[in-house]
Amino acid sequence: MKQKNPNPQGKGLVPVLAALGNASSGVRIVPKHLEQMTADLFTSMFVLESRFSFKPVRGRKYWLYRYGERFQLSPVFPQQWSVPTFDQVIGCCELHDDLAWTLELSAETAQDAAFLAYIRTRRATLEQALQASPTLEAALPVYVASLPFYQRVFASALASSLGKSMQLSGIAQLNYQQAFKALPASF
């Protein structure tokens, strides 16, 4: 009888530091305004807190779905499902070169008042965490133990990318209020 491989993705064979290096290789960092960094952090963590068990690739389109109270990221487009296996198509996601995610809401989700209220609540929670942090850099998701492997790797790589952007903008060691006053409206 053939033994089933208990670790088909080889996650234990690839050191986390090597995975981090691969995730952040070739990353182009530019200074950003605080509002853009906050939006990148919010959207990226929203995507990374969803369920997925594959290594995302920069520049590729993914789809975020809602199943009950959970969200799942998938490379499968909505039209590719033979039968609907999700409750709602949230939208199309993309991982960019700076390791920040974007999410374009589906037309249905963009009109969903309950979902939009949920997003406003989550965004307010992030804003409160940023305002309570002694520095912006301290609020970044360097290590989020509750996240699965790939989500944790990409959250850490995002923290590095945003941290470098904050350094280029001169706000890494400032708190939220100081950074908001220090940065011009745009670069």
Phi, psi and chi 1 to 4 in degrees:
 res  aa     phi    psi   chi1   chi2   chi3   chi4
   1 MET       -  131.0 -177.5  169.7  141.4      -
   2 LYS   -78.6  133.1 -174.0  175.7  178.5 -177.6
   3 GLN   -76.8  137.6  -77.4  -86.1   35.6      -
   4 LYS   -78.4  134.7 -178.3  178.5  176.3 -174.9
   5 ASN   -69.7  116.7 -177.8   -6.7      -      -
   6 PRO   -73.3  -10.4   27.7  -33.6      -      -
   7 ASN  -138.7   67.6 -170.6    8.4      -      -
   8 PRO   -63.9  -25.1   23.4  -31.7      -      -
   9 GLN   -87.6   -6.0  -66.8  177.9  -32.5      -
  10 GLY    67.0   28.3      -      -      -      -
  11 LYS   -61.9  -35.8  -68.1  177.2 -173.9  168.9
  12 GLY   -73.9  -18.2      -      -      -      -
  13 LEU   -85.5  -20.1  -56.9  175.8      -      -
  14 VAL  -103.7  114.2  179.0      -      -      -
  15 PRO   -59.9  146.5  -19.5   28.8      -      -
  16 VAL   -58.3  -39.0  172.2      -      -      -
  17 LEU   -63.4  -36.9  -68.8  176.8      -      -
  18 ALA   -66.4  -40.3      -      -      -      -
  19 ALA   -63.8  -40.0      -      -      -      -
  20 LEU   -64.0  -42.3  -81.6  170.6      -      -
  21 GLY   -61.5  -42.4      -      -      -      -
  22 ASN   -66.6  -38.6  -69.9  -21.4      -      -
  23 ALA   -66.6  -34.2      -      -      -      -
  24 SER  -103.7    4.0   60.2      -      -      -
  25 SER   -70.1  138.4   65.4      -      -      -
  26 GLY    74.4   15.9      -      -      -      -
  27 VAL   -77.1  129.4  173.5      -      -      -
  28 ARG   -98.8  116.1 -176.2  173.6  167.8  -98.8
  29 ILE  -104.2  131.1  -51.9  -64.2      -      -
  30 VAL  -129.7  151.7  -63.7      -      -      -
  31 PRO   -67.1  141.7   18.7  -24.6      -      -
  32 LYS  -129.7  158.0  -63.7  179.0 -177.7  178.4
  33 HIS   -72.2  153.1 -172.0  -88.5      -      -
  34 LEU   -55.2  -40.2  178.6   62.1      -      -
  35 GLU   -63.7  -37.5  -68.5  166.8   -7.2      -
  36 GLN   -69.5  -41.5 -179.3   62.3   49.9      -
  37 MET   -62.7  -41.7  -76.0 -174.7  -99.4      -
  38 THR   -64.3  -42.9  -56.6      -      -      -
  39 ALA   -63.9  -42.8      -      -      -      -
  40 ASP   -61.7  -44.4  -73.1   -8.6      -      -
  41 LEU   -63.0  -46.6  178.4   59.8      -      -
  42 PHE   -62.0  -52.9  175.5   77.5      -      -
  43 THR   -63.3  -43.9  -57.7      -      -      -
  44 SER   -62.7  -44.6  -62.6      -      -      -
  45 MET   -69.8  -32.2  -69.6  -49.7  -64.5      -
  46 PHE   -61.1  -45.5 -177.8   71.6      -      -
  47 VAL   -67.6  -45.6  171.8      -      -      -
  48 LEU   -68.4  -21.7  -68.7  172.4      -      -
  49 GLU   -82.8   -4.1  -71.5  169.9   -3.8      -
  50 SER   -80.3  168.3   67.0      -      -      -
  51 ARG   -84.8  134.0  -67.5  172.9   35.5 -178.1
  52 PHE  -166.6  153.8   62.2   90.6      -      -
  53 SER  -131.3   36.9   58.2      -      -      -
  54 PHE  -134.0  163.5   57.0   87.7      -      -
  55 LYS   -89.4  112.7 -178.5  179.3  177.9 -176.6
  56 PRO   -65.1  150.2  -18.0   30.0      -      -
  57 VAL  -115.4  133.9  175.9      -      -      -
  58 ARG   -61.8  138.6  -73.8  179.7  -94.3  173.9
  59 GLY    85.6   -4.1      -      -      -      -
  60 ARG   -96.3  147.3 -178.2  167.4  177.1 -167.1
  61 LYS   -86.0  138.1  -57.9  -85.5 -173.3 -156.5
  62 TYR  -130.1  164.1  -62.4   95.7      -      -
  63 TRP  -121.2  136.9  -72.0   87.6      -      -
  64 LEU  -103.7  127.8 -170.5   63.3      -      -
  65 TYR  -120.3  156.8  -60.8  100.5      -      -
  66 ARG  -111.3  130.1 -177.0  178.0   58.0   81.6
  67 TYR  -121.4  103.9  -64.2   90.8      -      -
  68 GLY    62.2 -121.2      -      -      -      -
  69 GLU   -97.0    1.1  -61.7  -59.4  -46.1      -
  70 ARG  -106.2  157.0  -58.3  -88.2  -39.6 -159.3
  71 PHE  -115.7  147.1  -62.8   94.6      -      -
  72 GLN  -137.3  133.3  177.8  147.2   -7.3      -
  73 LEU   -94.0  136.6 -172.3   67.3      -      -
  74 SER  -144.2  146.3  173.9      -      -      -
  75 PRO   -80.4   -3.7   26.5  -30.9      -      -
  76 VAL   -87.5  121.5  179.5      -      -      -
  77 PHE   -69.6  151.5  -73.3   68.3      -      -
  78 PRO   -54.3  -38.1  -24.1   31.8      -      -
  79 GLN   -71.1  -14.5  -60.3   81.5    0.9      -
  80 GLN   -85.1  -12.3  -68.2  176.1  -49.4      -
  81 TRP   -75.4  133.7  -66.0   98.2      -      -
  82 SER   -74.1  -34.6   57.5      -      -      -
  83 VAL  -134.8  145.5  -66.9      -      -      -
  84 PRO   -61.9  123.0  -18.7   28.7      -      -
  85 THR  -117.1   14.0   56.1      -      -      -
  86 PHE  -133.4  161.4   47.8   84.4      -      -
  87 ASP   -84.7  -34.3  -64.6  -29.2      -      -
  88 GLN  -157.0  139.5 -177.2  177.0   12.6      -
  89 VAL   -86.1  113.3  177.1      -      -      -
  90 ILE   -76.0  -47.8  -60.6  -59.1      -      -
  91 GLY   163.7 -173.7      -      -      -      -
  92 CYS   -98.5  131.1 -176.9      -      -      -
  93 CYS  -115.3  153.3  -57.5      -      -      -
  94 GLU  -145.7  136.3 -174.9  175.6  -14.0      -
  95 LEU   -92.1  122.4  177.5   61.7      -      -
  96 HIS   -95.1  172.4  -65.1  -83.6      -      -
  97 ASP   -60.8  -27.0  -73.8  -23.0      -      -
  98 ASP   -88.5   10.3   63.8   -6.1      -      -
  99 LEU    70.0   14.4  -58.5  174.0      -      -
 100 ALA   -92.8  145.6      -      -      -      -
 101 TRP   -97.6  148.5  -73.6   85.9      -      -
 102 THR  -117.7  154.5   54.0      -      -      -
 103 LEU  -137.0  118.3  169.2   60.1      -      -
 104 GLU  -101.4  112.7 -177.1  179.6  -25.9      -
 105 LEU   -65.6  144.3  -64.7  178.2      -      -
 106 SER   -67.8  160.0   68.8      -      -      -
 107 ALA   -57.7  -41.8      -      -      -      -
 108 GLU   -63.3  -45.9  173.6 -170.6  -25.7      -
 109 THR   -68.7  -35.6  -58.5      -      -      -
 110 ALA   -63.3  -20.2      -      -      -      -
 111 GLN  -102.6    0.4  -59.1  -61.9  -43.3      -
 112 ASP   -84.6  101.3 -177.2  -19.3      -      -
 113 ALA   -60.3  -38.6      -      -      -      -
 114 ALA   -65.9  -42.5      -      -      -      -
 115 PHE   -64.8  -44.4  178.5   79.6      -      -
 116 LEU   -63.6  -35.9  -64.1  176.4      -      -
 117 ALA   -65.9  -40.5      -      -      -      -
 118 TYR   -59.3  -44.5  170.7   75.0      -      -
 119 ILE   -64.6  -42.6  -69.2  -62.8      -      -
 120 ARG   -60.5  -40.2  -79.3 -168.6  -62.7  -83.6
 121 THR   -64.7  -45.9  -59.3      -      -      -
 122 ARG   -64.2  -38.7  -73.7 -165.5   59.3  167.4
 123 ARG   -66.0  -40.5 -179.5   67.8 -170.5 -118.0
 124 ALA   -63.0  -37.5      -      -      -      -
 125 THR   -63.2  -42.4  -59.5      -      -      -
 126 LEU   -63.7  -45.1  171.9   65.4      -      -
 127 GLU   -58.3  -41.5  -66.6  -76.2  -24.3      -
 128 GLN   -64.4  -41.5  -70.0  169.8   -8.3      -
 129 ALA   -64.8  -40.2      -      -      -      -
 130 LEU   -65.1  -41.7  -71.3  171.8      -      -
 131 GLN   -69.1  -29.4  -70.2  178.7   11.9      -
 132 ALA   -82.8  -16.1      -      -      -      -
 133 SER   -75.4  140.7 -177.1      -      -      -
 134 PRO   -64.7  -32.6   18.0  -26.0      -      -
 135 THR  -139.9  158.9   65.4      -      -      -
 136 LEU   -62.7  -41.0  -73.2  173.8      -      -
 137 GLU   -60.5  -35.8 -162.4  169.2   46.4      -
 138 ALA   -67.7  -19.7      -      -      -      -
 139 ALA   -87.7   -5.3      -      -      -      -
 140 LEU   -74.2  149.8  -65.4  176.0      -      -
 141 PRO   -81.5   64.4   32.5  -37.3      -      -
 142 VAL   -61.0  -44.9  174.4      -      -      -
 143 TYR  -143.9  115.5  178.5   80.0      -      -
 144 VAL  -115.8   97.6 -177.4      -      -      -
 145 ALA   -60.1  -28.5      -      -      -      -
 146 SER   -75.1  -12.9   62.1      -      -      -
 147 LEU   -84.6  146.7  -67.9  177.0      -      -
 148 PRO   -66.6  173.5  -18.7   29.5      -      -
 149 PHE   -50.4  -64.5 -179.4   77.8      -      -
 150 TYR   -63.6  -38.2  -75.3  124.0      -      -
 151 GLN   -63.0  -41.1  -70.7   89.4  -35.5      -
 152 ARG   -65.8  -42.9 -169.8  173.6  -22.8  127.7
 153 VAL   -60.8  -47.4  167.0      -      -      -
 154 PHE   -72.8  -29.4  -81.1   89.8      -      -
 155 ALA   -66.7  -41.7      -      -      -      -
 156 SER   -65.5  -42.5 -178.1      -      -      -
 157 ALA   -64.5  -38.5      -      -      -      -
 158 LEU   -61.5  -44.0  171.5   71.7      -      -
 159 ALA   -59.2  -41.4      -      -      -      -
 160 SER   -64.4  -45.5  175.2      -      -      -
 161 SER   -62.3  -49.4  174.3      -      -      -
 162 LEU   -66.5  -35.7  -72.6  176.4      -      -
 163 GLY   -61.4  -43.1      -      -      -      -
 164 LYS   -66.8  -38.5  -71.0  174.5 -175.2  169.8
 165 SER   -62.8  -41.0 -177.6      -      -      -
 166 MET   -63.8  -39.2  -72.7  176.1 -175.0      -
 167 GLN   -63.6  -43.6  -70.8  171.2   -3.6      -
 168 LEU   -62.9  -32.4  -69.6  172.0      -      -
 169 SER   -83.4  -11.1  -61.8      -      -      -
 170 GLY    78.8   23.0      -      -      -      -
 171 ILE  -121.0    3.4   62.5  169.0      -      -
 172 ALA   -56.8  -38.7      -      -      -      -
 173 GLN   -95.9    7.9  -63.6  -54.2  -47.1      -
 174 LEU   -93.3  156.2  -58.8  178.6      -      -
 175 ASN   -82.9  176.3   67.3   33.4      -      -
 176 TYR   -57.9  -48.0 -174.3   81.6      -      -
 177 GLN   -65.0  -42.7  -65.7  -57.5  -36.2      -
 178 GLN   -63.3  -42.2  -67.4  167.3  -28.4      -
 179 ALA   -65.5  -39.5      -      -      -      -
 180 PHE   -62.5  -38.8 -166.7   78.3      -      -
 181 LYS   -76.8  -27.6  -68.4  175.6 -173.4  172.3
 182 ALA   -79.2  -29.0      -      -      -      -
 183 LEU   -93.0  138.1  -71.1 -179.6      -      -
 184 PRO   -68.1  169.8   23.2  -29.9      -      -
 185 ALA   -57.9  -33.4      -      -      -      -
 186 SER  -157.4  166.6   62.9      -      -      -
 187 PHE  -100.3      -  -72.6  105.3      -      -
